[in-house]
Amino acid sequence: MDKLLYRPKEAAAVLGIGRATLYDLLHAGKLRSIKDGGMRFITADALRDYVRDLEERCGQDVA
């Protein structure tokens, strides 16, 4: 089974960005996260959606 939940440090590594940048994306509402107790997670779907949004924005900038 593929991994479904990523801790912020792991999600940042997957995206190739720093942890501070990841938190900036979360605070700006550009990347979704969930909390379970005191722990924050980013879902695999949220990571895919963020990348898809980036692709769509880049496509609009070129046109």
PyMOL Python script that loads the backbone (N, CA, C, O; Angstrom):
from pymol import cmd

cmd.read_pdbstr("""\
ATOM      1  N   MET A   1       0.832  -1.182   0.000  1.00  0.00           N
ATOM      2  CA  MET A   1       0.000   0.000   0.000  1.00  0.00           C
ATOM      3  C   MET A   1       0.879   1.249   0.000  1.00  0.00           C
ATOM      4  O   MET A   1       1.875   1.318   0.720  1.00  0.00           O
ATOM      5  N   ASP A   2       0.506   2.215  -0.801  1.00  0.00           N
ATOM      6  CA  ASP A   2       1.243   3.480  -0.843  1.00  0.00           C
ATOM      7  C   ASP A   2       1.015   4.260   0.447  1.00  0.00           C
ATOM      8  O   ASP A   2       0.010   4.072   1.132  1.00  0.00           O
ATOM      9  N   LYS A   3       1.946   5.122   0.759  1.00  0.00           N
ATOM     10  CA  LYS A   3       1.842   5.948   1.954  1.00  0.00           C
ATOM     11  C   LYS A   3       0.718   6.968   1.767  1.00  0.00           C
ATOM     12  O   LYS A   3       0.634   7.605   0.717  1.00  0.00           O
ATOM     13  N   LEU A   4      -0.139   7.128   2.766  1.00  0.00           N
ATOM     14  CA  LEU A   4      -1.286   8.030   2.677  1.00  0.00           C
ATOM     15  C   LEU A   4      -1.075   9.337   3.421  1.00  0.00           C
ATOM     16  O   LEU A   4      -1.602  10.373   3.018  1.00  0.00           O
ATOM     17  N   LEU A   5      -0.308   9.298   4.503  1.00  0.00           N
ATOM     18  CA  LEU A   5      -0.089  10.478   5.331  1.00  0.00           C
ATOM     19  C   LEU A   5       1.400  10.784   5.456  1.00  0.00           C
ATOM     20  O   LEU A   5       2.228   9.886   5.610  1.00  0.00           O
ATOM     21  N   TYR A   6       1.715  12.068   5.384  1.00  0.00           N
ATOM     22  CA  TYR A   6       3.100  12.519   5.507  1.00  0.00           C
ATOM     23  C   TYR A   6       3.194  13.547   6.617  1.00  0.00           C
ATOM     24  O   TYR A   6       2.349  14.436   6.719  1.00  0.00           O
ATOM     25  N   ARG A   7       4.206  13.431   7.438  1.00  0.00           N
ATOM     26  CA  ARG A   7       4.508  14.482   8.405  1.00  0.00           C
ATOM     27  C   ARG A   7       5.051  15.670   7.605  1.00  0.00           C
ATOM     28  O   ARG A   7       5.538  15.478   6.491  1.00  0.00           O
ATOM     29  N   PRO A   8       4.979  16.892   8.144  1.00  0.00           N
ATOM     30  CA  PRO A   8       5.428  18.059   7.381  1.00  0.00           C
ATOM     31  C   PRO A   8       6.850  17.938   6.830  1.00  0.00           C
ATOM     32  O   PRO A   8       7.103  18.320   5.687  1.00  0.00           O
ATOM     33  N   LYS A   9       7.770  17.416   7.620  1.00  0.00           N
ATOM     34  CA  LYS A   9       9.147  17.271   7.143  1.00  0.00           C
ATOM     35  C   LYS A   9       9.216  16.327   5.945  1.00  0.00           C
ATOM     36  O   LYS A   9       9.957  16.580   4.995  1.00  0.00           O
ATOM     37  N   GLU A  10       8.449  15.246   5.988  1.00  0.00           N
ATOM     38  CA  GLU A  10       8.420  14.289   4.884  1.00  0.00           C
ATOM     39  C   GLU A  10       7.780  14.910   3.643  1.00  0.00           C
ATOM     40  O   GLU A  10       8.277  14.741   2.530  1.00  0.00           O
ATOM     41  N   ALA A  11       6.677  15.628   3.842  1.00  0.00           N
ATOM     42  CA  ALA A  11       5.984  16.269   2.717  1.00  0.00           C
ATOM     43  C   ALA A  11       6.892  17.299   2.048  1.00  0.00           C
ATOM     44  O   ALA A  11       6.917  17.409   0.822  1.00  0.00           O
ATOM     45  N   ALA A  12       7.634  18.052   2.858  1.00  0.00           N
ATOM     46  CA  ALA A  12       8.565  19.026   2.294  1.00  0.00           C
ATOM     47  C   ALA A  12       9.615  18.321   1.439  1.00  0.00           C
ATOM     48  O   ALA A  12       9.957  18.800   0.358  1.00  0.00           O
ATOM     49  N   ALA A  13      10.124  17.192   1.916  1.00  0.00           N
ATOM     50  CA  ALA A  13      11.122  16.442   1.157  1.00  0.00           C
ATOM     51  C   ALA A  13      10.530  15.921  -0.149  1.00  0.00           C
ATOM     52  O   ALA A  13      11.191  15.958  -1.186  1.00  0.00           O
ATOM     53  N   VAL A  14       9.295  15.438  -0.107  1.00  0.00           N
ATOM     54  CA  VAL A  14       8.634  14.936  -1.314  1.00  0.00           C
ATOM     55  C   VAL A  14       8.510  16.045  -2.359  1.00  0.00           C
ATOM     56  O   VAL A  14       8.716  15.810  -3.550  1.00  0.00           O
ATOM     57  N   LEU A  15       8.172  17.259  -1.903  1.00  0.00           N
ATOM     58  CA  LEU A  15       8.004  18.395  -2.816  1.00  0.00           C
ATOM     59  C   LEU A  15       9.334  19.058  -3.199  1.00  0.00           C
ATOM     60  O   LEU A  15       9.384  19.858  -4.134  1.00  0.00           O
ATOM     61  N   GLY A  16      10.395  18.728  -2.483  1.00  0.00           N
ATOM     62  CA  GLY A  16      11.697  19.331  -2.766  1.00  0.00           C
ATOM     63  C   GLY A  16      11.804  20.760  -2.264  1.00  0.00           C
ATOM     64  O   GLY A  16      12.500  21.583  -2.859  1.00  0.00           O
ATOM     65  N   ILE A  17      11.108  21.058  -1.158  1.00  0.00           N
ATOM     66  CA  ILE A  17      11.144  22.395  -0.565  1.00  0.00           C
ATOM     67  C   ILE A  17      11.534  22.276   0.899  1.00  0.00           C
ATOM     68  O   ILE A  17      11.580  21.175   1.448  1.00  0.00           O
ATOM     69  N   GLY A  18      11.812  23.394   1.523  1.00  0.00           N
ATOM     70  CA  GLY A  18      12.134  23.396   2.944  1.00  0.00           C
ATOM     71  C   GLY A  18      10.882  23.355   3.802  1.00  0.00           C
ATOM     72  O   GLY A  18       9.779  23.634   3.332  1.00  0.00           O
ATOM     73  N   ARG A  19      11.069  23.002   5.063  1.00  0.00           N
ATOM     74  CA  ARG A  19       9.947  22.905   5.987  1.00  0.00           C
ATOM     75  C   ARG A  19       9.270  24.263   6.196  1.00  0.00           C
ATOM     76  O   ARG A  19       8.046  24.336   6.300  1.00  0.00           O
ATOM     77  N   ALA A  20      10.055  25.324   6.257  1.00  0.00           N
ATOM     78  CA  ALA A  20       9.480  26.666   6.436  1.00  0.00           C
ATOM     79  C   ALA A  20       8.599  27.033   5.243  1.00  0.00           C
ATOM     80  O   ALA A  20       7.524  27.607   5.418  1.00  0.00           O
ATOM     81  N   THR A  21       9.049  26.705   4.036  1.00  0.00           N
ATOM     82  CA  THR A  21       8.255  26.971   2.833  1.00  0.00           C
ATOM     83  C   THR A  21       6.970  26.162   2.863  1.00  0.00           C
ATOM     84  O   THR A  21       5.913  26.661   2.476  1.00  0.00           O
ATOM     85  N   LEU A  22       7.050  24.913   3.319  1.00  0.00           N
ATOM     86  CA  LEU A  22       5.854  24.085   3.429  1.00  0.00           C
ATOM     87  C   LEU A  22       4.847  24.739   4.371  1.00  0.00           C
ATOM     88  O   LEU A  22       3.659  24.799   4.053  1.00  0.00           O
ATOM     89  N   TYR A  23       5.300  25.227   5.520  1.00  0.00           N
ATOM     90  CA  TYR A  23       4.386  25.880   6.458  1.00  0.00           C
ATOM     91  C   TYR A  23       3.819  27.172   5.866  1.00  0.00           C
ATOM     92  O   TYR A  23       2.668  27.518   6.135  1.00  0.00           O
ATOM     93  N   ASP A  24       4.603  27.882   5.073  1.00  0.00           N
ATOM     94  CA  ASP A  24       4.085  29.064   4.381  1.00  0.00           C
ATOM     95  C   ASP A  24       2.933  28.676   3.454  1.00  0.00           C
ATOM     96  O   ASP A  24       1.921  29.375   3.399  1.00  0.00           O
ATOM     97  N   LEU A  25       3.080  27.565   2.726  1.00  0.00           N
ATOM     98  CA  LEU A  25       2.019  27.081   1.836  1.00  0.00           C
ATOM     99  C   LEU A  25       0.777  26.698   2.629  1.00  0.00           C
ATOM    100  O   LEU A  25      -0.343  26.971   2.197  1.00  0.00           O
ATOM    101  N   LEU A  26       0.964  26.071   3.782  1.00  0.00           N
ATOM    102  CA  LEU A  26      -0.165  25.692   4.625  1.00  0.00           C
ATOM    103  C   LEU A  26      -0.912  26.927   5.127  1.00  0.00           C
ATOM    104  O   LEU A  26      -2.140  26.983   5.078  1.00  0.00           O
ATOM    105  N   HIS A  27      -0.158  27.913   5.610  1.00  0.00           N
ATOM    106  CA  HIS A  27      -0.779  29.133   6.138  1.00  0.00           C
ATOM    107  C   HIS A  27      -1.479  29.933   5.050  1.00  0.00           C
ATOM    108  O   HIS A  27      -2.470  30.612   5.317  1.00  0.00           O
ATOM    109  N   ALA A  28      -0.973  29.858   3.833  1.00  0.00           N
ATOM    110  CA  ALA A  28      -1.573  30.587   2.705  1.00  0.00           C
ATOM    111  C   ALA A  28      -2.773  29.843   2.126  1.00  0.00           C
ATOM    112  O   ALA A  28      -3.466  30.373   1.258  1.00  0.00           O
ATOM    113  N   GLY A  29      -3.023  28.634   2.591  1.00  0.00           N
ATOM    114  CA  GLY A  29      -4.144  27.857   2.083  1.00  0.00           C
ATOM    115  C   GLY A  29      -3.875  27.202   0.738  1.00  0.00           C
ATOM    116  O   GLY A  29      -4.806  26.750   0.072  1.00  0.00           O
ATOM    117  N   LYS A  30      -2.624  27.147   0.336  1.00  0.00           N
ATOM    118  CA  LYS A  30      -2.267  26.538  -0.952  1.00  0.00           C
ATOM    119  C   LYS A  30      -2.067  25.035  -0.849  1.00  0.00           C
ATOM    120  O   LYS A  30      -2.083  24.325  -1.854  1.00  0.00           O
ATOM    121  N   LEU A  31      -1.878  24.556   0.379  1.00  0.00           N
ATOM    122  CA  LEU A  31      -1.675  23.132   0.635  1.00  0.00           C
ATOM    123  C   LEU A  31      -2.510  22.764   1.851  1.00  0.00           C
ATOM    124  O   LEU A  31      -2.432  23.420   2.890  1.00  0.00           O
ATOM    125  N   ARG A  32      -3.307  21.714   1.717  1.00  0.00           N
ATOM    126  CA  ARG A  32      -4.180  21.275   2.807  1.00  0.00           C
ATOM    127  C   ARG A  32      -3.441  20.339   3.750  1.00  0.00           C
ATOM    128  O   ARG A  32      -2.524  19.617   3.358  1.00  0.00           O
ATOM    129  N   SER A  33      -3.870  20.375   5.008  1.00  0.00           N
ATOM    130  CA  SER A  33      -3.333  19.440   5.990  1.00  0.00           C
ATOM    131  C   SER A  33      -4.451  19.043   6.944  1.00  0.00           C
ATOM    132  O   SER A  33      -5.514  19.663   6.980  1.00  0.00           O
ATOM    133  N   ILE A  34      -4.184  17.997   7.711  1.00  0.00           N
ATOM    134  CA  ILE A  34      -5.127  17.545   8.726  1.00  0.00           C
ATOM    135  C   ILE A  34      -4.371  17.367  10.032  1.00  0.00           C
ATOM    136  O   ILE A  34      -3.150  17.209  10.042  1.00  0.00           O
ATOM    137  N   LYS A  35      -5.115  17.394  11.135  1.00  0.00           N
ATOM    138  CA  LYS A  35      -4.508  17.169  12.441  1.00  0.00           C
ATOM    139  C   LYS A  35      -5.169  15.970  13.093  1.00  0.00           C
ATOM    140  O   LYS A  35      -6.378  15.766  12.984  1.00  0.00           O
ATOM    141  N   ASP A  36      -4.352  15.186  13.770  1.00  0.00           N
ATOM    142  CA  ASP A  36      -4.837  14.074  14.575  1.00  0.00           C
ATOM    143  C   ASP A  36      -4.191  14.246  15.938  1.00  0.00           C
ATOM    144  O   ASP A  36      -3.002  13.983  16.119  1.00  0.00           O
ATOM    145  N   GLY A  37      -4.991  14.688  16.888  1.00  0.00           N
ATOM    146  CA  GLY A  37      -4.418  15.027  18.187  1.00  0.00           C
ATOM    147  C   GLY A  37      -3.510  16.230  18.009  1.00  0.00           C
ATOM    148  O   GLY A  37      -3.934  17.253  17.472  1.00  0.00           O
ATOM    149  N   GLY A  38      -2.281  16.122  18.446  1.00  0.00           N
ATOM    150  CA  GLY A  38      -1.326  17.215  18.292  1.00  0.00           C
ATOM    151  C   GLY A  38      -0.443  17.082  17.068  1.00  0.00           C
ATOM    152  O   GLY A  38       0.465  17.889  16.867  1.00  0.00           O
ATOM    153  N   MET A  39      -0.697  16.072  16.247  1.00  0.00           N
ATOM    154  CA  MET A  39       0.166  15.843  15.083  1.00  0.00           C
ATOM    155  C   MET A  39      -0.498  16.332  13.802  1.00  0.00           C
ATOM    156  O   MET A  39      -1.696  16.142  13.591  1.00  0.00           O
ATOM    157  N   ARG A  40       0.301  16.962  12.957  1.00  0.00           N
ATOM    158  CA  ARG A  40      -0.180  17.457  11.663  1.00  0.00           C
ATOM    159  C   ARG A  40       0.307  16.524  10.571  1.00  0.00           C
ATOM    160  O   ARG A  40       1.441  16.046  10.598  1.00  0.00           O
ATOM    161  N   PHE A  41      -0.569  16.276   9.612  1.00  0.00           N
ATOM    162  CA  PHE A  41      -0.249  15.428   8.474  1.00  0.00           C
ATOM    163  C   PHE A  41      -0.702  16.097   7.190  1.00  0.00           C
ATOM    164  O   PHE A  41      -1.662  16.868   7.183  1.00  0.00           O
ATOM    165  N   ILE A  42      -0.009  15.797   6.111  1.00  0.00           N
ATOM    166  CA  ILE A  42      -0.418  16.196   4.768  1.00  0.00           C
ATOM    167  C   ILE A  42      -0.720  14.908   4.027  1.00  0.00           C
ATOM    168  O   ILE A  42       0.104  13.994   3.993  1.00  0.00           O
ATOM    169  N   THR A  43      -1.903  14.837   3.435  1.00  0.00           N
ATOM    170  CA  THR A  43      -2.285  13.609   2.740  1.00  0.00           C
ATOM    171  C   THR A  43      -1.618  13.539   1.368  1.00  0.00           C
ATOM    172  O   THR A  43      -1.221  14.555   0.799  1.00  0.00           O
ATOM    173  N   ALA A  44      -1.506  12.327   0.857  1.00  0.00           N
ATOM    174  CA  ALA A  44      -0.959  12.132  -0.485  1.00  0.00           C
ATOM    175  C   ALA A  44      -1.826  12.863  -1.510  1.00  0.00           C
ATOM    176  O   ALA A  44      -1.309  13.429  -2.474  1.00  0.00           O
ATOM    177  N   ASP A  45      -3.147  12.852  -1.301  1.00  0.00           N
ATOM    178  CA  ASP A  45      -4.049  13.562  -2.223  1.00  0.00           C
ATOM    179  C   ASP A  45      -3.808  15.066  -2.185  1.00  0.00           C
ATOM    180  O   ASP A  45      -3.858  15.721  -3.226  1.00  0.00           O
ATOM    181  N   ALA A  46      -3.546  15.626  -1.005  1.00  0.00           N
ATOM    182  CA  ALA A  46      -3.274  17.057  -0.896  1.00  0.00           C
ATOM    183  C   ALA A  46      -1.992  17.419  -1.645  1.00  0.00           C
ATOM    184  O   ALA A  46      -1.926  18.466  -2.289  1.00  0.00           O
ATOM    185  N   LEU A  47      -0.978  16.562  -1.564  1.00  0.00           N
ATOM    186  CA  LEU A  47       0.259  16.803  -2.300  1.00  0.00           C
ATOM    187  C   LEU A  47       0.007  16.760  -3.809  1.00  0.00           C
ATOM    188  O   LEU A  47       0.499  17.611  -4.550  1.00  0.00           O
ATOM    189  N   ARG A  48      -0.758  15.771  -4.254  1.00  0.00           N
ATOM    190  CA  ARG A  48      -1.081  15.669  -5.689  1.00  0.00           C
ATOM    191  C   ARG A  48      -1.879  16.885  -6.162  1.00  0.00           C
ATOM    192  O   ARG A  48      -1.617  17.429  -7.235  1.00  0.00           O
ATOM    193  N   ASP A  49      -2.853  17.304  -5.355  1.00  0.00           N
ATOM    194  CA  ASP A  49      -3.666  18.468  -5.722  1.00  0.00           C
ATOM    195  C   ASP A  49      -2.819  19.729  -5.823  1.00  0.00           C
ATOM    196  O   ASP A  49      -3.012  20.536  -6.732  1.00  0.00           O
ATOM    197  N   TYR A  50      -1.884  19.902  -4.896  1.00  0.00           N
ATOM    198  CA  TYR A  50      -1.007  21.071  -4.923  1.00  0.00           C
ATOM    199  C   TYR A  50      -0.164  21.087  -6.209  1.00  0.00           C
ATOM    200  O   TYR A  50      -0.038  22.122  -6.863  1.00  0.00           O
ATOM    201  N   VAL A  51       0.399  19.951  -6.555  1.00  0.00           N
ATOM    202  CA  VAL A  51       1.217  19.869  -7.770  1.00  0.00           C
ATOM    203  C   VAL A  51       0.343  20.102  -9.008  1.00  0.00           C
ATOM    204  O   VAL A  51       0.764  20.777  -9.948  1.00  0.00           O
ATOM    205  N   ARG A  52      -0.858  19.549  -9.006  1.00  0.00           N
ATOM    206  CA  ARG A  52      -1.789  19.754 -10.131  1.00  0.00           C
ATOM    207  C   ARG A  52      -2.131  21.245 -10.277  1.00  0.00           C
ATOM    208  O   ARG A  52      -2.189  21.766 -11.391  1.00  0.00           O
ATOM    209  N   ASP A  53      -2.356  21.923  -9.149  1.00  0.00           N
ATOM    210  CA  ASP A  53      -2.629  23.363  -9.189  1.00  0.00           C
ATOM    211  C   ASP A  53      -1.441  24.139  -9.757  1.00  0.00           C
ATOM    212  O   ASP A  53      -1.620  25.083 -10.527  1.00  0.00           O
ATOM    213  N   LEU A  54      -0.239  23.741  -9.376  1.00  0.00           N
ATOM    214  CA  LEU A  54       0.970  24.385  -9.919  1.00  0.00           C
ATOM    215  C   LEU A  54       1.042  24.207 -11.434  1.00  0.00           C
ATOM    216  O   LEU A  54       1.347  25.147 -12.168  1.00  0.00           O
ATOM    217  N   GLU A  55       0.755  22.989 -11.889  1.00  0.00           N
ATOM    218  CA  GLU A  55       0.783  22.714 -13.332  1.00  0.00           C
ATOM    219  C   GLU A  55      -0.233  23.559 -14.070  1.00  0.00           C
ATOM    220  O   GLU A  55       0.061  24.096 -15.139  1.00  0.00           O
ATOM    221  N   GLU A  56      -1.424  23.682 -13.512  1.00  0.00           N
ATOM    222  CA  GLU A  56      -2.472  24.486 -14.160  1.00  0.00           C
ATOM    223  C   GLU A  56      -2.069  25.959 -14.205  1.00  0.00           C
ATOM    224  O   GLU A  56      -2.270  26.627 -15.219  1.00  0.00           O
ATOM    225  N   ARG A  57      -1.504  26.463 -13.115  1.00  0.00           N
ATOM    226  CA  ARG A  57      -1.076  27.873 -13.104  1.00  0.00           C
ATOM    227  C   ARG A  57       0.045  28.122 -14.090  1.00  0.00           C
ATOM    228  O   ARG A  57       0.066  29.160 -14.751  1.00  0.00           O
ATOM    229  N   CYS A  58       0.981  27.185 -14.202  1.00  0.00           N
ATOM    230  CA  CYS A  58       2.070  27.336 -15.167  1.00  0.00           C
ATOM    231  C   CYS A  58       1.547  27.309 -16.587  1.00  0.00           C
ATOM    232  O   CYS A  58       2.040  28.050 -17.438  1.00  0.00           O
ATOM    233  N   GLY A  59       0.570  26.482 -16.862  1.00  0.00           N
ATOM    234  CA  GLY A  59      -0.036  26.430 -18.174  1.00  0.00           C
ATOM    235  C   GLY A  59      -0.735  27.725 -18.536  1.00  0.00           C
ATOM    236  O   GLY A  59      -0.729  28.128 -19.699  1.00  0.00           O
ATOM    237  N   GLN A  60      -1.337  28.385 -17.555  1.00  0.00           N
ATOM    238  CA  GLN A  60      -2.020  29.657 -17.784  1.00  0.00           C
ATOM    239  C   GLN A  60      -1.006  30.779 -18.021  1.00  0.00           C
ATOM    240  O   GLN A  60      -1.253  31.681 -18.821  1.00  0.00           O
ATOM    241  N   ASP A  61       0.132  30.724 -17.327  1.00  0.00           N
ATOM    242  CA  ASP A  61       1.150  31.764 -17.481  1.00  0.00           C
ATOM    243  C   ASP A  61       1.766  31.745 -18.873  1.00  0.00           C
ATOM    244  O   ASP A  61       2.130  32.792 -19.408  1.00  0.00           O
ATOM    245  N   VAL A  62       1.883  30.561 -19.460  1.00  0.00           N
ATOM    246  CA  VAL A  62       2.520  30.428 -20.773  1.00  0.00           C
ATOM    247  C   VAL A  62       1.614  30.947 -21.873  1.00  0.00           C
ATOM    248  O   VAL A  62       2.087  31.558 -22.831  1.00  0.00           O
ATOM    249  N   ALA A  63       0.338  30.714 -21.746  1.00  0.00           N
ATOM    250  CA  ALA A  63      -0.616  31.068 -22.812  1.00  0.00           C
ATOM    251  C   ALA A  63      -0.804  32.542 -22.982  1.00  0.00           C
ATOM    252  O   ALA A  63      -1.575  32.971 -23.840  1.00  0.00           O
TER     253      ALA A  63
END
""", "prot")
cmd.dss("prot")
cmd.show_as("cartoon", "prot")
cmd.util.cbc("prot")
cmd.orient("prot")
